[in-house]
Amino acid sequence: MKPHQFKPETLTKPNLNRRQFLQQTATALAAPLLIPASALGLDGTVAPSNRIVFANIGIGGRARYVMPNFLAQPDVVFTAVSDCREDRMKSAKEMIDKHYGNQDCRMFSNFQELLAQKGIDAVFIATGDRWHATASVYAARAGKDMYCEKPISMCISEGRKLVETCRRHGTIYQGGTQRRSTPSYRFAVEMVRQGRIGRLHTVEIQVWTGPTVAHGKATPVPAGWDYDTWLGPVQWRPFVPERVHGWNYFWDTGEGPIIGMGCHYTDQMQWALHRDHTGPVEFEGECTWPDPVKYMSETPVTAEVHCRYADGIKCVMYSRKTFKDRYIRYIGDEGWIQVDDDTNEVTAEPKSILNLRGTSGAGYGNACDHVRNLLDSIRSRRPTICHPEAAHRSQTICQAMNIGLRLGRKLRWDPVKESFDCEEANRMRHREPRTPWLV
């Protein structure tokens, strides 16, 4: 075969001389260069190169409630979602694509594939409780920073594993107890720290009466639902709709209001007392249980649990009344201050304390400040306001309360060794995960 030969007629223009080249170059440079303002970070936007790229793992009701707080941040962009339910994953993609006006959001039925994506900086984890610690550990190992919904773990050993993993990998982690960033709660904590109610001696907490779940029968798993992944690290069970939808009231998938809500308030208590690296030393309480003939749920219906710190400060948590009746009250020898969770109302005695509050501020439902704290920490690499150790310690209080109730006995706790004075209670610090989810 003959070598290819270029013919002179294939060249449309002769070579430019030096003068022609300089004239054409000057003309090109004089033309306006049109670059969108968003690409330069102008007009209040953030340049794409300076945005923190997020993905979401678990897009149920809680995620949809918190997601707008992320989307409101100009330096955040969500690019991927993962869920074991196809319908939720598709609707999440639609929501994110609509927000950004494109079709760029990617879907991953396997969250590990999502974590393997190099272009993702951080994840928002809002799965069911049974997945929180496991997904967080996997995310930290993958080099992702994260915001994880509470409760951060299902048992004490999971929480400690999370702390150690984040520390080892340098992970920036924000526990989802957003009341640390809520003005009403911050005000109450500041008043306690300033001694406005005198010497604090008791913290009173109230969550709601635990619901009961009636017995149900196994049914086929709905189409588009990866039930094995939904269960994740917990024991396999048949798909019983009543149990699946009432998962918060069974020991393997949830632990009732004491865990689900109580950790918000124990977190506040720990913070007010500057005790994010320790905890109480004694637990004792009593509760009522669901009637096993009528119900298959396992967590307490009503409860009163007491704990005590080494210096004598006490806490009592009530599980009673309705969802709207939840609160935290700090009681000192010269007065008290209380935040009602449902209304965001702060009350106090003496009432003059309230004159020190500058503004009512947003309620707990607005997590923008908590998200902002995470984003600032990702950039600075400094710990968040609810870093892993703080989240674990406040969670441990609630887990110890439930262990004491299940055993029906008083427990002593060593917050340094993280161990009880009871071998049976110590065994309950750990749950063996289902294969292959050992972390």
Phi and psi in degrees as a GROMACS rama.xvg file:
@    title "Ramachandran Plot"
@    xaxis  label "Phi"
@    yaxis  label "Psi"
@TYPE xy
-73.8908  144.605  LYS-2
-65.0869  148.024  PRO-3
-65.6102  137.866  HIS-4
-119.439  128.712  GLN-5
-81.7729  133.683  PHE-6
-99.0023  146.096  LYS-7
-56.1206  -32.9987  PRO-8
-72.4861  -12.1767  GLU-9
-74.7278  -14.3353  THR-10
-90.6651  118.718  LEU-11
-79.1156  -25.4546  THR-12
-135.45  146.866  LYS-13
-70.0915  161.97  PRO-14
-59.4287  142.889  ASN-15
-78.1586  142.205  LEU-16
-83.2937  174.182  ASN-17
-60.9124  -41.4431  ARG-18
-64.4993  -42.5306  ARG-19
-64.9317  -41.6782  GLN-20
-59.8179  -45.7601  PHE-21
-65.889  -36.6649  LEU-22
-64.7047  -45.057  GLN-23
-67.8568  -37.8082  GLN-24
-64.05  -42.3548  THR-25
-62.8918  -39.3654  ALA-26
-64.2135  -43.5531  THR-27
-63.5413  -41.5905  ALA-28
-68.1788  -27.9901  LEU-29
-75.8242  -20.8546  ALA-30
-69.469  145.052  ALA-31
-66.0609  138.789  PRO-32
-98.9035  113.127  LEU-33
-94.3552  106.306  LEU-34
-121.823  128.842  ILE-35
-57.251  143.173  PRO-36
-59.2604  -34.1003  ALA-37
-64.348  -30.23  SER-38
-71.635  -22.5389  ALA-39
-100.238  -3.83521  LEU-40
76.4139  30.3768  GLY-41
-97.9294  174.769  LEU-42
54.406  38.2489  ASP-43
80.1051  3.55467  GLY-44
-92.6114  171.848  THR-45
-117.842  130.416  VAL-46
-58.2134  140.434  ALA-47
-51.8251  -36.3591  PRO-48
-67.7405  -14.6882  SER-49
-108.871  7.78889  ASN-50
-88.3276  149.29  ARG-51
-91.2832  120.399  ILE-52
-87.1913  119.211  VAL-53
-110.875  157.694  PHE-54
-134.941  159.863  ALA-55
-115.457  136.201  ASN-56
-119.483  110.131  ILE-57
91.4618  107.741  GLY-58
-126.552  52.9916  ILE-59
-86.3698  -155.102  GLY-60
-62.0585  -41.0283  GLY-61
-65.3276  -42.6006  ARG-62
-61.1011  -42.2554  ALA-63
-66.7856  -28.0599  ARG-64
-72.3594  -38.2568  TYR-65
-90.4292  -29.0904  VAL-66
-50.9205  -42.0395  MET-67
-56.1676  -28.5469  PRO-68
-68.2752  -30.5327  ASN-69
-76.0891  -46.7197  PHE-70
-64.3756  -21.3808  LEU-71
-74.6801  -12.8272  ALA-72
-85.0576  124.09  GLN-73
-67.6442  -20.3997  PRO-74
-102.433  21.4614  ASP-75
-118.084  140.38  VAL-76
-137.899  127.126  VAL-77
-92.9866  129.997  PHE-78
-123.197  -6.72091  THR-79
-157.291  153.442  ALA-80
-137.65  154.22  VAL-81
-142.778  136.259  SER-82
-158.227  151.006  ASP-83
-82.8472  -3.98628  CYS-84
-109.977  120.415  ARG-85
-62.6222  -38.734  GLU-86
-63.7623  -41.4981  ASP-87
-68.204  -39.0456  ARG-88
-64.813  -43.3374  MET-89
-65.8285  -41.7246  LYS-90
-68.8982  -31.1909  SER-91
-66.905  -42.4143  ALA-92
-59.6583  -44.303  LYS-93
-59.7837  -42.7562  GLU-94
-63.0308  -45.9433  MET-95
-69.4296  -43.3856  ILE-96
-61.1678  -39.8804  ASP-97
-63.5897  -40.1035  LYS-98
-62.1387  -42.5233  HIS-99
-92.8675  -7.22876  TYR-100
69.1302  34.7356  GLY-101
-146.614  -168.962  ASN-102
-124.005  33.0501  GLN-103
-87.0279  -16.4679  ASP-104
-67.1504  127.244  CYS-105
-96.9212  151.8  ARG-106
-114.27  137.935  MET-107
-132.948  116.012  PHE-108
-71.9746  -23.8764  SER-109
-106.777  114.132  ASN-110
-67.2026  -23.4913  PHE-111
-67.5958  -34.4642  GLN-112
-65.137  -38.5836  GLU-113
-62.0486  -45.6265  LEU-114
-65.3008  -21.6376  LEU-115
-78.8549  -9.59075  ALA-116
-72.5181  122.715  GLN-117
-68.795  -27.0645  LYS-118
-81.9824  0.12531  GLY-119
-97.2174  126.295  ILE-120
-88.6606  -37.0181  ASP-121
-151.354  162.862  ALA-122
-131.31  149.92  VAL-123
-107.658  112.302  PHE-124
-100.814  119.112  ILE-125
-140.237  42.7329  ALA-126
-74.0467  -175.575  THR-127
-66.4953  159.553  GLY-128
-54.4182  -36.4919  ASP-129
-61.507  -20.0246  ARG-130
-98.3389  -13.3515  TRP-131
-56.253  -53.9505  HIS-132
-68.1635  -44.0189  ALA-133
-62.056  -48.6059  THR-134
-62.9297  -36.0274  ALA-135
-66.6896  -41.4541  SER-136
-64.3655  -44.1716  VAL-137
-61.0567  -40.6894  TYR-138
-65.1826  -43.5724  ALA-139
-62.1476  -41.5022  ALA-140
-65.116  -28.3959  ARG-141
-84.0339  0.82614  ALA-142
82.2048  21.388  GLY-143
-100.829  134.021  LYS-144
-74.5734  168.447  ASP-145
-161.249  158.267  MET-146
-117.887  120.67  TYR-147
-120.234  132.721  CYS-148
-63.5265  155.479  GLU-149
-85.5759  162.003  LYS-150
-67.9409  144.953  PRO-151
-74.1295  -15.3668  ILE-152
-155.547  165.875  SER-153
-102.811  -11.2945  MET-154
-153.64  164.966  CYS-155
-64.4467  -39.8811  ILE-156
-66.5434  -34.2494  SER-157
-61.215  -44.0407  GLU-158
-62.0936  -42.7945  GLY-159
-65.9845  -37.6867  ARG-160
-61.8623  -40.204  LYS-161
-61.9284  -46.1635  LEU-162
-59.1344  -48.2663  VAL-163
-64.0634  -38.974  GLU-164
-67.9592  -44.655  THR-165
-63.4804  -38.4311  CYS-166
-65.8446  -42.1343  ARG-167
-66.8802  -35.91  ARG-168
-97.8889  0.64105  HIS-169
67.5379  32.3414  GLY-170
-76.6136  136.142  THR-171
-88.6851  121.627  ILE-172
-130.501  134.124  TYR-173
-121.632  115.9  GLN-174
-72.0118  142.921  GLY-175
-79.3239  27.6657  GLY-176
-86.8314  76.5526  THR-177
-68.406  -6.47353  GLN-178
-67.4791  -16.736  ARG-179
-63.8559  -21.3405  ARG-180
-109.78  15.133  SER-181
-100.375  126.88  THR-182
-53.4533  -41.4194  PRO-183
-63.1969  -43.761  SER-184
-71.1702  -37.9438  TYR-185
-63.6869  -38.071  ARG-186
-63.2613  -46.3465  PHE-187
-61.1365  -43.6903  ALA-188
-61.6392  -42.4342  VAL-189
-64.4204  -38.4213  GLU-190
-65.1127  -37.8869  MET-191
-64.9148  -46.1874  VAL-192
-65.0534  -31.2433  ARG-193
-81.6911  -4.76556  GLN-194
77.655  22.8852  GLY-195
-68.6112  -19.2273  ARG-196
-109.323  16.8647  ILE-197
80.0018  -153.529  GLY-198
-78.551  120.674  ARG-199
-68.5182  130.443  LEU-200
-125.035  -20.0368  HIS-201
-146.424  140.301  THR-202
-116.828  123.502  VAL-203
-108.686  129.155  GLU-204
-126.577  139.409  ILE-205
-133.085  124.047  GLN-206
-111.887  -178.119  VAL-207
-89.9249  169.13  TRP-208
-64.6244  131.842  THR-209
-70.0518  128.108  GLY-210
-66.0255  161.859  PRO-211
-115.685  150.365  THR-212
-119.482  121.61  VAL-213
-70.0624  156.685  ALA-214
-61.5182  146.09  HIS-215
-140.66  173.841  GLY-216
-113.785  152.531  LYS-217
-67.9672  142.058  ALA-218
-133.757  166.076  THR-219
-61.6571  147.611  PRO-220
-68.97  132.191  VAL-221
-58.4147  150.025  PRO-222
-60.6166  142.757  ALA-223
77.5779  13.2356  GLY-224
-119.31  113.154  TRP-225
-83.1491  88.6022  ASP-226
-68.5982  -33.3227  TYR-227
-61.8899  -42.1335  ASP-228
-70.2713  -35.8106  THR-229
-57.3723  -44.9243  TRP-230
-65.9003  -41.454  LEU-231
61.3749  -126.86  GLY-232
-77.4926  -2.69146  PRO-233
-92.5261  168.081  VAL-234
-55.9968  139.367  GLN-235
-71.8328  136.771  TRP-236
-140.435  154.824  ARG-237
-61.0799  157.199  PRO-238
-77.8407  102.732  PHE-239
-112.18  110.788  VAL-240
-50.8447  -41.7563  PRO-241
-62.7412  -39.9952  GLU-242
-72.4671  -41.7672  ARG-243
-63.5945  -45.9828  VAL-244
-78.8395  -18.7787  HIS-245
-107.634  33.6237  GLY-246
-57.298  -24.2639  TRP-247
-69.6869  -8.5937  ASN-248
-116.447  30.08  TYR-249
-133.188  139.988  PHE-250
-62.8234  -30.5803  TRP-251
-81.3542  -23.7425  ASP-252
-113.537  -17.6541  THR-253
-163.219  174.281  GLY-254
-137.716  26.9477  GLU-255
75.9581  -175.428  GLY-256
-62.4486  -29.3597  PRO-257
-60.967  -38.5326  ILE-258
-85.3217  -51.0014  ILE-259
-61.6161  -34.7665  GLY-260
-115.927  -34.7325  MET-261
-58.9025  -31.277  GLY-262
-65.4989  -25.468  CYS-263
-61.1235  -42.0342  HIS-264
-82.5602  -37.3614  TYR-265
-64.7489  -31.6081  THR-266
-62.4121  -44.1461  ASP-267
-63.6822  -42.9428  GLN-268
-61.2975  -48.0154  MET-269
-59.1913  -41.2514  GLN-270
-65.6428  -45.9455  TRP-271
-61.2189  -32.3353  ALA-272
-92.9944  4.05369  LEU-273
57.0975  43.9362  HIS-274
-124.925  40.3696  ARG-275
-68.1413  -8.94884  ASP-276
-118.206  19.948  HIS-277
-152.26  -157.293  THR-278
-178.587  -177.111  GLY-279
-65.017  168.547  PRO-280
-117.844  -4.25995  VAL-281
-148.204  140.387  GLU-282
-136.584  138.968  PHE-283
-159.312  140.151  GLU-284
-170.565  -179.987  GLY-285
-145.807  158.358  GLU-286
-155.55  172.092  CYS-287
-113.091  147.434  THR-288
-113.517  157.669  TRP-289
-62.831  146.393  PRO-290
-71.1631  113.1  ASP-291
-63.7938  -19.1357  PRO-292
-71.693  -37.4743  VAL-293
-94.5527  -30.224  LYS-294
-129.89  152.09  TYR-295
-106.143  -6.5743  MET-296
-65.3114  156.501  SER-297
-119.945  -19.3017  GLU-298
-84.5288  160.13  THR-299
-57.6452  149.122  PRO-300
-87.9844  -54.9689  VAL-301
-125.5  155.96  THR-302
-159.067  154.99  ALA-303
-138.52  113.884  GLU-304
-125.004  134.555  VAL-305
-114.095  144.114  HIS-306
-138.593  159.642  CYS-307
-139.478  138.397  ARG-308
-86.5702  165.284  TYR-309
-60.6654  -28.8505  ALA-310
-88.9595  7.01575  ASP-311
97.1614  -12.3332  GLY-312
-63.3248  135.728  ILE-313
-115.78  157.624  LYS-314
-135.204  139.102  CYS-315
-127.393  129.106  VAL-316
-113.364  127.864  MET-317
-106.628  135.63  TYR-318
-111.259  102.541  SER-319
-165.543  170.652  ARG-320
59.2799  -150.2  LYS-321
-107.313  173.019  THR-322
-58.1821  -35.1095  PHE-323
-76.0169  -9.42558  LYS-324
-95.486  15.2845  ASP-325
-78.5241  145.844  ARG-326
-164.09  169.649  TYR-327
-132.18  134.584  ILE-328
-129.201  130.329  ARG-329
-99.9929  127.343  TYR-330
-118.531  122.632  ILE-331
-116.838  179.132  GLY-332
-79.9159  -0.664846  ASP-333
-127.194  7.8827  GLU-334
157.188  -167.868  GLY-335
-151.855  162.552  TRP-336
-142.874  139.057  ILE-337
-135.261  143.459  GLN-338
-118.187  122.411  VAL-339
-88.646  121.381  ASP-340
-67.8867  -39.6766  ASP-341
-70.5891  -36.9674  ASP-342
-101.521  -14.0487  THR-343
66.793  15.9859  ASN-344
-79.9374  136.106  GLU-345
-108.346  127.355  VAL-346
-123.737  156.646  THR-347
-158.248  160.247  ALA-348
-139.268  118.567  GLU-349
-71.7582  150.389  PRO-350
-64.2328  -20.2372  LYS-351
-61.2319  -20.8281  SER-352
-58.6626  -36.5569  ILE-353
-65.8894  -21.9844  LEU-354
-68.1879  -14.9207  ASN-355
-83.8896  -8.1441  LEU-356
-85.9466  124.22  ARG-357
-73.1168  -41.0484  GLY-358
-151.979  155.77  THR-359
-70.7469  -38.1477  SER-360
70.9753  176.773  GLY-361
-74.9708  156.053  ALA-362
-86.5686  -176.736  GLY-363
-63.513  -23.442  TYR-364
-67.4172  -19.0609  GLY-365
-95.5255  106.087  ASN-366
-99.1751  14.7512  ALA-367
-58.3353  -42.3495  CYS-368
-65.7265  -35.2055  ASP-369
-68.8613  -40.3795  HIS-370
-65.1678  -42.9249  VAL-371
-60.6997  -39.4935  ARG-372
-61.0252  -40.1067  ASN-373
-62.3406  -47.4517  LEU-374
-62.05  -41.8216  LEU-375
-63.9168  -36.5623  ASP-376
-70.7756  -36.2488  SER-377
-59.7868  -39.2059  ILE-378
-75.332  -39.5099  ARG-379
-87.677  -19.8094  SER-380
64.9129  26.5478  ARG-381
-98.4178  153.87  ARG-382
-58.946  148.429  PRO-383
-76.1592  175.403  THR-384
-69.5301  -26.5308  ILE-385
-124.22  70.3824  CYS-386
-71.3698  169.529  HIS-387
-55.6946  -43.5134  PRO-388
-62.8186  -43.3893  GLU-389
-63.2446  -45.0544  ALA-390
-63.2597  -41.4144  ALA-391
-65.2157  -43.8994  HIS-392
-65.7202  -41.2868  ARG-393
-69.6249  -33.7183  SER-394
-68.0776  -38.4818  GLN-395
-59.026  -36.2471  THR-396
-58.5768  -46.8137  ILE-397
-68.1525  -38.5004  CYS-398
-65.5186  -38.7607  GLN-399
-65.8039  -37.9429  ALA-400
-59.3324  -47.1783  MET-401
-66.5202  -37.6607  ASN-402
-62.5997  -43.3457  ILE-403
-61.6436  -41.0427  GLY-404
-65.7943  -41.307  LEU-405
-66.173  -35.1602  ARG-406
-85.6798  -17.1196  LEU-407
66.8526  37.7997  GLY-408
-148.517  162.313  ARG-409
-76.6986  142.211  LYS-410
-127.943  140.404  LEU-411
-101.045  141.988  ARG-412
-129.475  133.121  TRP-413
-101.055  105.931  ASP-414
-72.0939  -12.7141  PRO-415
-81.9603  -51.0745  VAL-416
-82.8052  -13.8198  LYS-417
52.9972  57.6346  GLU-418
-144.259  153.546  SER-419
-94.3995  169.755  PHE-420
-89.1394  15.8723  ASP-421
-136.145  123.644  CYS-422
-64.8168  -37.0688  GLU-423
-63.7583  -40.7331  GLU-424
-65.3983  -38.3687  ALA-425
-62.8925  -36.5602  ASN-426
-65.1057  -27.7201  ARG-427
-81.3783  -1.44931  MET-428
-71.2073  -17.4708  ARG-429
-127.478  146.45  HIS-430
-126.474  132.942  ARG-431
-79.2729  117.883  GLU-432
-75.3897  155.375  PRO-433
-74.7823  142.07  ARG-434
-59.6294  135.466  THR-435
-106.344  31.1822  PRO-436
-96.3984  24.5075  TRP-437
-67.6905  126.784  LEU-438
